[in-house]
């Protein structure tokens, strides 16, 4: 299964196992990538994953 990159304005197809396309993944601060990865390992619906997702979305909005 595929979904669009979660970076606003990017419609690159991304496998469901990835958060966003590689270009945008490596634009995120390493601490945010680590937080998301750690939350995902605990389960995609974990509180840590959801918190990391919200932090990333706020960061993206502030760093367009």
mmCIF file of the N, C-alpha and C atoms, coordinates in Angstrom:
data_MODEL
# 
_entry.id   MODEL 
# 
loop_
_atom_site.group_PDB 
_atom_site.id 
_atom_site.type_symbol 
_atom_site.label_atom_id 
_atom_site.label_alt_id 
_atom_site.label_comp_id 
_atom_site.label_asym_id 
_atom_site.label_entity_id 
_atom_site.label_seq_id 
_atom_site.pdbx_PDB_ins_code 
_atom_site.Cartn_x 
_atom_site.Cartn_y 
_atom_site.Cartn_z 
_atom_site.occupancy 
_atom_site.B_iso_or_equiv 
_atom_site.pdbx_formal_charge 
_atom_site.auth_seq_id 
_atom_site.auth_comp_id 
_atom_site.auth_asym_id 
_atom_site.auth_atom_id 
_atom_site.pdbx_PDB_model_num 
ATOM 1   N N  . UNK A 1 1  ? 0.845  -1.184 0.000  1.00 0.00 ? 1  UNK A N  1 
ATOM 2   C CA . UNK A 1 1  ? 0.000  0.000  0.000  1.00 0.00 ? 1  UNK A CA 1 
ATOM 3   C C  . UNK A 1 1  ? 0.891  1.248  0.000  1.00 0.00 ? 1  UNK A C  1 
ATOM 4   N N  . UNK A 1 2  ? 0.352  2.311  -0.564 1.00 0.00 ? 2  UNK A N  1 
ATOM 5   C CA . UNK A 1 2  ? 1.082  3.570  -0.685 1.00 0.00 ? 2  UNK A CA 1 
ATOM 6   C C  . UNK A 1 2  ? 0.208  4.711  -0.172 1.00 0.00 ? 2  UNK A C  1 
ATOM 7   N N  . UNK A 1 3  ? 0.861  5.790  0.200  1.00 0.00 ? 3  UNK A N  1 
ATOM 8   C CA . UNK A 1 3  ? 0.181  7.030  0.562  1.00 0.00 ? 3  UNK A CA 1 
ATOM 9   C C  . UNK A 1 3  ? 1.046  8.174  0.074  1.00 0.00 ? 3  UNK A C  1 
ATOM 10  N N  . UNK A 1 4  ? 0.501  9.372  0.058  1.00 0.00 ? 4  UNK A N  1 
ATOM 11  C CA . UNK A 1 4  ? 1.273  10.546 -0.347 1.00 0.00 ? 4  UNK A CA 1 
ATOM 12  C C  . UNK A 1 4  ? 2.190  10.957 0.805  1.00 0.00 ? 4  UNK A C  1 
ATOM 13  N N  . UNK A 1 5  ? 3.313  11.537 0.464  1.00 0.00 ? 5  UNK A N  1 
ATOM 14  C CA . UNK A 1 5  ? 4.226  12.095 1.463  1.00 0.00 ? 5  UNK A CA 1 
ATOM 15  C C  . UNK A 1 5  ? 3.426  13.002 2.396  1.00 0.00 ? 5  UNK A C  1 
ATOM 16  N N  . UNK A 1 6  ? 3.741  12.980 3.666  1.00 0.00 ? 6  UNK A N  1 
ATOM 17  C CA . UNK A 1 6  ? 2.982  13.778 4.637  1.00 0.00 ? 6  UNK A CA 1 
ATOM 18  C C  . UNK A 1 6  ? 3.447  15.230 4.726  1.00 0.00 ? 6  UNK A C  1 
ATOM 19  N N  . UNK A 1 7  ? 4.412  15.595 3.908  1.00 0.00 ? 7  UNK A N  1 
ATOM 20  C CA . UNK A 1 7  ? 4.885  16.981 3.861  1.00 0.00 ? 7  UNK A CA 1 
ATOM 21  C C  . UNK A 1 7  ? 3.891  17.763 3.016  1.00 0.00 ? 7  UNK A C  1 
ATOM 22  N N  . UNK A 1 8  ? 3.340  18.825 3.571  1.00 0.00 ? 8  UNK A N  1 
ATOM 23  C CA . UNK A 1 8  ? 2.329  19.609 2.866  1.00 0.00 ? 8  UNK A CA 1 
ATOM 24  C C  . UNK A 1 8  ? 2.837  20.044 1.496  1.00 0.00 ? 8  UNK A C  1 
ATOM 25  N N  . UNK A 1 9  ? 2.043  19.760 0.474  1.00 0.00 ? 9  UNK A N  1 
ATOM 26  C CA . UNK A 1 9  ? 2.386  20.152 -0.881 1.00 0.00 ? 9  UNK A CA 1 
ATOM 27  C C  . UNK A 1 9  ? 3.175  19.106 -1.661 1.00 0.00 ? 9  UNK A C  1 
ATOM 28  N N  . UNK A 1 10 ? 3.589  18.032 -1.024 1.00 0.00 ? 10 UNK A N  1 
ATOM 29  C CA . UNK A 1 10 ? 4.331  16.974 -1.707 1.00 0.00 ? 10 UNK A CA 1 
ATOM 30  C C  . UNK A 1 10 ? 3.377  15.809 -1.948 1.00 0.00 ? 10 UNK A C  1 
ATOM 31  N N  . UNK A 1 11 ? 3.295  15.380 -3.187 1.00 0.00 ? 11 UNK A N  1 
ATOM 32  C CA . UNK A 1 11 ? 2.395  14.270 -3.491 1.00 0.00 ? 11 UNK A CA 1 
ATOM 33  C C  . UNK A 1 11 ? 3.143  13.016 -3.935 1.00 0.00 ? 11 UNK A C  1 
ATOM 34  N N  . UNK A 1 12 ? 4.431  12.960 -3.597 1.00 0.00 ? 12 UNK A N  1 
ATOM 35  C CA . UNK A 1 12 ? 5.200  11.764 -3.951 1.00 0.00 ? 12 UNK A CA 1 
ATOM 36  C C  . UNK A 1 12 ? 4.599  10.537 -3.266 1.00 0.00 ? 12 UNK A C  1 
ATOM 37  N N  . UNK A 1 13 ? 4.483  9.429  -3.991 1.00 0.00 ? 13 UNK A N  1 
ATOM 38  C CA . UNK A 1 13 ? 3.975  8.207  -3.362 1.00 0.00 ? 13 UNK A CA 1 
ATOM 39  C C  . UNK A 1 13 ? 5.031  7.617  -2.429 1.00 0.00 ? 13 UNK A C  1 
ATOM 40  N N  . UNK A 1 14 ? 4.565  7.153  -1.277 1.00 0.00 ? 14 UNK A N  1 
ATOM 41  C CA . UNK A 1 14 ? 5.445  6.620  -0.235 1.00 0.00 ? 14 UNK A CA 1 
ATOM 42  C C  . UNK A 1 14 ? 4.830  5.311  0.271  1.00 0.00 ? 14 UNK A C  1 
ATOM 43  N N  . UNK A 1 15 ? 5.649  4.276  0.467  1.00 0.00 ? 15 UNK A N  1 
ATOM 44  C CA . UNK A 1 15 ? 5.115  3.042  1.051  1.00 0.00 ? 15 UNK A CA 1 
ATOM 45  C C  . UNK A 1 15 ? 4.521  3.319  2.434  1.00 0.00 ? 15 UNK A C  1 
ATOM 46  N N  . UNK A 1 16 ? 3.487  2.570  2.801  1.00 0.00 ? 16 UNK A N  1 
ATOM 47  C CA . UNK A 1 16 ? 2.841  2.758  4.103  1.00 0.00 ? 16 UNK A CA 1 
ATOM 48  C C  . UNK A 1 16 ? 3.808  2.628  5.266  1.00 0.00 ? 16 UNK A C  1 
ATOM 49  N N  . UNK A 1 17 ? 4.894  1.902  5.077  1.00 0.00 ? 17 UNK A N  1 
ATOM 50  C CA . UNK A 1 17 ? 5.857  1.700  6.167  1.00 0.00 ? 17 UNK A CA 1 
ATOM 51  C C  . UNK A 1 17 ? 6.734  2.927  6.411  1.00 0.00 ? 17 UNK A C  1 
ATOM 52  N N  . UNK A 1 18 ? 6.640  3.933  5.542  1.00 0.00 ? 18 UNK A N  1 
ATOM 53  C CA . UNK A 1 18 ? 7.446  5.146  5.696  1.00 0.00 ? 18 UNK A CA 1 
ATOM 54  C C  . UNK A 1 18 ? 6.546  6.337  5.982  1.00 0.00 ? 18 UNK A C  1 
ATOM 55  N N  . UNK A 1 19 ? 7.078  7.312  6.695  1.00 0.00 ? 19 UNK A N  1 
ATOM 56  C CA . UNK A 1 19 ? 6.310  8.503  7.072  1.00 0.00 ? 19 UNK A CA 1 
ATOM 57  C C  . UNK A 1 19 ? 6.168  9.477  5.909  1.00 0.00 ? 19 UNK A C  1 
ATOM 58  N N  . UNK A 1 20 ? 7.268  9.727  5.226  1.00 0.00 ? 20 UNK A N  1 
ATOM 59  C CA . UNK A 1 20 ? 7.276  10.676 4.121  1.00 0.00 ? 20 UNK A CA 1 
ATOM 60  C C  . UNK A 1 20 ? 8.359  10.267 3.133  1.00 0.00 ? 20 UNK A C  1 
ATOM 61  N N  . UNK A 1 21 ? 8.465  10.987 2.035  1.00 0.00 ? 21 UNK A N  1 
ATOM 62  C CA . UNK A 1 21 ? 9.493  10.666 1.045  1.00 0.00 ? 21 UNK A CA 1 
ATOM 63  C C  . UNK A 1 21 ? 10.881 10.918 1.649  1.00 0.00 ? 21 UNK A C  1 
ATOM 64  N N  . UNK A 1 22 ? 11.882 10.295 1.065  1.00 0.00 ? 22 UNK A N  1 
ATOM 65  C CA . UNK A 1 22 ? 13.229 10.400 1.637  1.00 0.00 ? 22 UNK A CA 1 
ATOM 66  C C  . UNK A 1 22 ? 13.752 11.834 1.622  1.00 0.00 ? 22 UNK A C  1 
ATOM 67  N N  . UNK A 1 23 ? 13.411 12.604 0.582  1.00 0.00 ? 23 UNK A N  1 
ATOM 68  C CA . UNK A 1 23 ? 13.852 13.994 0.531  1.00 0.00 ? 23 UNK A CA 1 
ATOM 69  C C  . UNK A 1 23 ? 13.380 14.752 1.768  1.00 0.00 ? 23 UNK A C  1 
ATOM 70  N N  . UNK A 1 24 ? 12.099 14.625 2.094  1.00 0.00 ? 24 UNK A N  1 
ATOM 71  C CA . UNK A 1 24 ? 11.549 15.357 3.230  1.00 0.00 ? 24 UNK A CA 1 
ATOM 72  C C  . UNK A 1 24 ? 11.932 14.718 4.562  1.00 0.00 ? 24 UNK A C  1 
ATOM 73  N N  . UNK A 1 25 ? 12.092 13.420 4.595  1.00 0.00 ? 25 UNK A N  1 
ATOM 74  C CA . UNK A 1 25 ? 12.510 12.745 5.827  1.00 0.00 ? 25 UNK A CA 1 
ATOM 75  C C  . UNK A 1 25 ? 13.829 13.332 6.324  1.00 0.00 ? 25 UNK A C  1 
ATOM 76  N N  . UNK A 1 26 ? 14.775 13.516 5.418  1.00 0.00 ? 26 UNK A N  1 
ATOM 77  C CA . UNK A 1 26 ? 16.089 14.007 5.831  1.00 0.00 ? 26 UNK A CA 1 
ATOM 78  C C  . UNK A 1 26 ? 16.137 15.524 6.007  1.00 0.00 ? 26 UNK A C  1 
ATOM 79  N N  . UNK A 1 27 ? 15.068 16.212 5.703  1.00 0.00 ? 27 UNK A N  1 
ATOM 80  C CA . UNK A 1 27 ? 14.960 17.638 6.042  1.00 0.00 ? 27 UNK A CA 1 
ATOM 81  C C  . UNK A 1 27 ? 14.522 17.818 7.488  1.00 0.00 ? 27 UNK A C  1 
ATOM 82  N N  . UNK A 1 28 ? 13.889 16.802 8.069  1.00 0.00 ? 28 UNK A N  1 
ATOM 83  C CA . UNK A 1 28 ? 13.454 16.871 9.472  1.00 0.00 ? 28 UNK A CA 1 
ATOM 84  C C  . UNK A 1 28 ? 14.667 16.788 10.396 1.00 0.00 ? 28 UNK A C  1 
ATOM 85  N N  . UNK A 1 29 ? 14.623 17.477 11.527 1.00 0.00 ? 29 UNK A N  1 
ATOM 86  C CA . UNK A 1 29 ? 15.699 17.346 12.509 1.00 0.00 ? 29 UNK A CA 1 
ATOM 87  C C  . UNK A 1 29 ? 15.816 15.879 12.966 1.00 0.00 ? 29 UNK A C  1 
ATOM 88  N N  . UNK A 1 30 ? 17.026 15.441 13.201 1.00 0.00 ? 30 UNK A N  1 
ATOM 89  C CA . UNK A 1 30 ? 17.280 14.053 13.606 1.00 0.00 ? 30 UNK A CA 1 
ATOM 90  C C  . UNK A 1 30 ? 16.498 13.676 14.864 1.00 0.00 ? 30 UNK A C  1 
ATOM 91  N N  . UNK A 1 31 ? 16.337 14.613 15.789 1.00 0.00 ? 31 UNK A N  1 
ATOM 92  C CA . UNK A 1 31 ? 15.607 14.299 17.023 1.00 0.00 ? 31 UNK A CA 1 
ATOM 93  C C  . UNK A 1 31 ? 14.144 13.961 16.729 1.00 0.00 ? 31 UNK A C  1 
ATOM 94  N N  . UNK A 1 32 ? 13.559 14.627 15.748 1.00 0.00 ? 32 UNK A N  1 
ATOM 95  C CA . UNK A 1 32 ? 12.170 14.344 15.379 1.00 0.00 ? 32 UNK A CA 1 
ATOM 96  C C  . UNK A 1 32 ? 12.052 13.005 14.668 1.00 0.00 ? 32 UNK A C  1 
ATOM 97  N N  . UNK A 1 33 ? 13.015 12.715 13.792 1.00 0.00 ? 33 UNK A N  1 
ATOM 98  C CA . UNK A 1 33 ? 13.005 11.412 13.112 1.00 0.00 ? 33 UNK A CA 1 
ATOM 99  C C  . UNK A 1 33 ? 13.128 10.287 14.129 1.00 0.00 ? 33 UNK A C  1 
ATOM 100 N N  . UNK A 1 34 ? 13.998 10.471 15.102 1.00 0.00 ? 34 UNK A N  1 
ATOM 101 C CA . UNK A 1 34 ? 14.198 9.455  16.138 1.00 0.00 ? 34 UNK A CA 1 
ATOM 102 C C  . UNK A 1 34 ? 12.941 9.277  16.976 1.00 0.00 ? 34 UNK A C  1 
ATOM 103 N N  . UNK A 1 35 ? 12.312 10.366 17.364 1.00 0.00 ? 35 UNK A N  1 
ATOM 104 C CA . UNK A 1 35 ? 11.088 10.290 18.171 1.00 0.00 ? 35 UNK A CA 1 
ATOM 105 C C  . UNK A 1 35 ? 9.986  9.551  17.415 1.00 0.00 ? 35 UNK A C  1 
ATOM 106 N N  . UNK A 1 36 ? 9.835  9.842  16.138 1.00 0.00 ? 36 UNK A N  1 
ATOM 107 C CA . UNK A 1 36 ? 8.812  9.168  15.341 1.00 0.00 ? 36 UNK A CA 1 
ATOM 108 C C  . UNK A 1 36 ? 9.139  7.684  15.212 1.00 0.00 ? 36 UNK A C  1 
ATOM 109 N N  . UNK A 1 37 ? 10.368 7.382  14.925 1.00 0.00 ? 37 UNK A N  1 
ATOM 110 C CA . UNK A 1 37 ? 10.792 5.988  14.779 1.00 0.00 ? 37 UNK A CA 1 
ATOM 111 C C  . UNK A 1 37 ? 10.559 5.218  16.079 1.00 0.00 ? 37 UNK A C  1 
ATOM 112 N N  . UNK A 1 38 ? 10.943 5.800  17.202 1.00 0.00 ? 38 UNK A N  1 
ATOM 113 C CA . UNK A 1 38 ? 10.747 5.130  18.493 1.00 0.00 ? 38 UNK A CA 1 
ATOM 114 C C  . UNK A 1 38 ? 9.264  4.921  18.790 1.00 0.00 ? 38 UNK A C  1 
ATOM 115 N N  . UNK A 1 39 ? 8.425  5.872  18.461 1.00 0.00 ? 39 UNK A N  1 
ATOM 116 C CA . UNK A 1 39 ? 6.991  5.723  18.658 1.00 0.00 ? 39 UNK A CA 1 
ATOM 117 C C  . UNK A 1 39 ? 6.392  4.664  17.758 1.00 0.00 ? 39 UNK A C  1 
ATOM 118 N N  . UNK A 1 40 ? 6.872  4.600  16.526 1.00 0.00 ? 40 UNK A N  1 
ATOM 119 C CA . UNK A 1 40 ? 6.381  3.594  15.586 1.00 0.00 ? 40 UNK A CA 1 
ATOM 120 C C  . UNK A 1 40 ? 6.731  2.195  16.056 1.00 0.00 ? 40 UNK A C  1 
ATOM 121 N N  . UNK A 1 41 ? 7.896  2.024  16.596 1.00 0.00 ? 41 UNK A N  1 
ATOM 122 C CA . UNK A 1 41 ? 8.306  0.709  17.063 1.00 0.00 ? 41 UNK A CA 1 
ATOM 123 C C  . UNK A 1 41 ? 7.400  0.218  18.193 1.00 0.00 ? 41 UNK A C  1 
ATOM 124 N N  . UNK A 1 42 ? 6.818  1.150  18.922 1.00 0.00 ? 42 UNK A N  1 
ATOM 125 C CA . UNK A 1 42 ? 5.928  0.764  20.018 1.00 0.00 ? 42 UNK A CA 1 
ATOM 126 C C  . UNK A 1 42 ? 4.511  0.507  19.497 1.00 0.00 ? 42 UNK A C  1 
ATOM 127 N N  . UNK A 1 43 ? 4.283  0.810  18.256 1.00 0.00 ? 43 UNK A N  1 
ATOM 128 C CA . UNK A 1 43 ? 2.958  0.642  17.653 1.00 0.00 ? 43 UNK A CA 1 
ATOM 129 C C  . UNK A 1 43 ? 2.525  1.935  17.008 1.00 0.00 ? 43 UNK A C  1 
ATOM 130 N N  . UNK A 1 44 ? 1.978  1.856  15.833 1.00 0.00 ? 44 UNK A N  1 
ATOM 131 C CA . UNK A 1 44 ? 1.673  3.056  15.059 1.00 0.00 ? 44 UNK A CA 1 
ATOM 132 C C  . UNK A 1 44 ? 0.684  3.977  15.761 1.00 0.00 ? 44 UNK A C  1 
ATOM 133 N N  . UNK A 1 45 ? -0.107 3.452  16.673 1.00 0.00 ? 45 UNK A N  1 
ATOM 134 C CA . UNK A 1 45 ? -1.064 4.304  17.376 1.00 0.00 ? 45 UNK A CA 1 
ATOM 135 C C  . UNK A 1 45 ? -0.578 4.679  18.779 1.00 0.00 ? 45 UNK A C  1 
ATOM 136 N N  . UNK A 1 46 ? 0.692  4.479  19.054 1.00 0.00 ? 46 UNK A N  1 
ATOM 137 C CA . UNK A 1 46 ? 1.200  4.817  20.389 1.00 0.00 ? 46 UNK A CA 1 
ATOM 138 C C  . UNK A 1 46 ? 1.129  6.320  20.624 1.00 0.00 ? 46 UNK A C  1 
ATOM 139 N N  . UNK A 1 47 ? 1.036  6.702  21.858 1.00 0.00 ? 47 UNK A N  1 
ATOM 140 C CA . UNK A 1 47 ? 1.009  8.124  22.237 1.00 0.00 ? 47 UNK A CA 1 
ATOM 141 C C  . UNK A 1 47 ? 2.281  8.812  21.755 1.00 0.00 ? 47 UNK A C  1 
ATOM 142 N N  . UNK A 1 48 ? 3.424  8.123  21.843 1.00 0.00 ? 48 UNK A N  1 
ATOM 143 C CA . UNK A 1 48 ? 4.697  8.699  21.412 1.00 0.00 ? 48 UNK A CA 1 
ATOM 144 C C  . UNK A 1 48 ? 4.681  9.005  19.909 1.00 0.00 ? 48 UNK A C  1 
ATOM 145 N N  . UNK A 1 49 ? 4.113  8.092  19.133 1.00 0.00 ? 49 UNK A N  1 
ATOM 146 C CA . UNK A 1 49 ? 4.033  8.295  17.690 1.00 0.00 ? 49 UNK A CA 1 
ATOM 147 C C  . UNK A 1 49 ? 3.137  9.496  17.366 1.00 0.00 ? 49 UNK A C  1 
ATOM 148 N N  . UNK A 1 50 ? 1.988  9.547  17.993 1.00 0.00 ? 50 UNK A N  1 
ATOM 149 C CA . UNK A 1 50 ? 1.049  10.651 17.760 1.00 0.00 ? 50 UNK A CA 1 
ATOM 150 C C  . UNK A 1 50 ? 1.674  11.985 18.156 1.00 0.00 ? 50 UNK A C  1 
ATOM 151 N N  . UNK A 1 51 ? 2.337  12.031 19.311 1.00 0.00 ? 51 UNK A N  1 
ATOM 152 C CA . UNK A 1 51 ? 3.005  13.264 19.752 1.00 0.00 ? 51 UNK A CA 1 
ATOM 153 C C  . UNK A 1 51 ? 4.088  13.679 18.763 1.00 0.00 ? 51 UNK A C  1 
ATOM 154 N N  . UNK A 1 52 ? 4.900  12.715 18.317 1.00 0.00 ? 52 UNK A N  1 
ATOM 155 C CA . UNK A 1 52 ? 5.965  13.018 17.357 1.00 0.00 ? 52 UNK A CA 1 
ATOM 156 C C  . UNK A 1 52 ? 5.367  13.520 16.042 1.00 0.00 ? 52 UNK A C  1 
ATOM 157 N N  . UNK A 1 53 ? 4.294  12.895 15.586 1.00 0.00 ? 53 UNK A N  1 
ATOM 158 C CA . UNK A 1 53 ? 3.624  13.321 14.353 1.00 0.00 ? 53 UNK A CA 1 
ATOM 159 C C  . UNK A 1 53 ? 3.165  14.779 14.468 1.00 0.00 ? 53 UNK A C  1 
ATOM 160 N N  . UNK A 1 54 ? 2.546  15.140 15.585 1.00 0.00 ? 54 UNK A N  1 
ATOM 161 C CA . UNK A 1 54 ? 2.077  16.519 15.774 1.00 0.00 ? 54 UNK A CA 1 
ATOM 162 C C  . UNK A 1 54 ? 3.256  17.496 15.826 1.00 0.00 ? 54 UNK A C  1 
ATOM 163 N N  . UNK A 1 55 ? 4.329  17.124 16.492 1.00 0.00 ? 55 UNK A N  1 
ATOM 164 C CA . UNK A 1 55 ? 5.512  17.996 16.541 1.00 0.00 ? 55 UNK A CA 1 
ATOM 165 C C  . UNK A 1 55 ? 6.071  18.209 15.145 1.00 0.00 ? 55 UNK A C  1 
ATOM 166 N N  . UNK A 1 56 ? 6.127  17.135 14.372 1.00 0.00 ? 56 UNK A N  1 
ATOM 167 C CA . UNK A 1 56 ? 6.650  17.239 13.007 1.00 0.00 ? 56 UNK A CA 1 
ATOM 168 C C  . UNK A 1 56 ? 5.756  18.137 12.164 1.00 0.00 ? 56 UNK A C  1 
ATOM 169 N N  . UNK A 1 57 ? 4.455  17.976 12.258 1.00 0.00 ? 57 UNK A N  1 
ATOM 170 C CA . UNK A 1 57 ? 3.547  18.806 11.467 1.00 0.00 ? 57 UNK A CA 1 
ATOM 171 C C  . UNK A 1 57 ? 3.676  20.284 11.836 1.00 0.00 ? 57 UNK A C  1 
ATOM 172 N N  . UNK A 1 58 ? 3.858  20.595 13.111 1.00 0.00 ? 58 UNK A N  1 
ATOM 173 C CA . UNK A 1 58 ? 4.079  21.983 13.532 1.00 0.00 ? 58 UNK A CA 1 
ATOM 174 C C  . UNK A 1 58 ? 5.415  22.500 13.003 1.00 0.00 ? 58 UNK A C  1 
ATOM 175 N N  . UNK A 1 59 ? 6.431  21.652 13.038 1.00 0.00 ? 59 UNK A N  1 
ATOM 176 C CA . UNK A 1 59 ? 7.757  22.042 12.543 1.00 0.00 ? 59 UNK A CA 1 
ATOM 177 C C  . UNK A 1 59 ? 7.695  22.323 11.042 1.00 0.00 ? 59 UNK A C  1 
ATOM 178 N N  . UNK A 1 60 ? 7.018  21.447 10.308 1.00 0.00 ? 60 UNK A N  1 
ATOM 179 C CA . UNK A 1 60 ? 6.884  21.643 8.862  1.00 0.00 ? 60 UNK A CA 1 
ATOM 180 C C  . UNK A 1 60 ? 6.193  22.971 8.574  1.00 0.00 ? 60 UNK A C  1 
ATOM 181 N N  . UNK A 1 61 ? 5.113  23.247 9.287  1.00 0.00 ? 61 UNK A N  1 
ATOM 182 C CA . UNK A 1 61 ? 4.370  24.498 9.086  1.00 0.00 ? 61 UNK A CA 1 
ATOM 183 C C  . UNK A 1 61 ? 5.261  25.721 9.344  1.00 0.00 ? 61 UNK A C  1 
ATOM 184 N N  . UNK A 1 62 ? 6.100  25.635 10.358 1.00 0.00 ? 62 UNK A N  1 
ATOM 185 C CA . UNK A 1 62 ? 6.967  26.756 10.723 1.00 0.00 ? 62 UNK A CA 1 
ATOM 186 C C  . UNK A 1 62 ? 8.209  26.874 9.820  1.00 0.00 ? 62 UNK A C  1 
ATOM 187 N N  . UNK A 1 63 ? 8.515  25.818 9.070  1.00 0.00 ? 63 UNK A N  1 
ATOM 188 C CA . UNK A 1 63 ? 9.757  25.802 8.287  1.00 0.00 ? 63 UNK A CA 1 
ATOM 189 C C  . UNK A 1 63 ? 9.525  25.567 6.794  1.00 0.00 ? 63 UNK A C  1 
ATOM 190 N N  . UNK A 1 64 ? 8.427  26.057 6.282  1.00 0.00 ? 64 UNK A N  1 
ATOM 191 C CA . UNK A 1 64 ? 8.118  25.898 4.853  1.00 0.00 ? 64 UNK A CA 1 
ATOM 192 C C  . UNK A 1 64 ? 9.141  26.621 4.016  1.00 0.00 ? 64 UNK A C  1 
# 
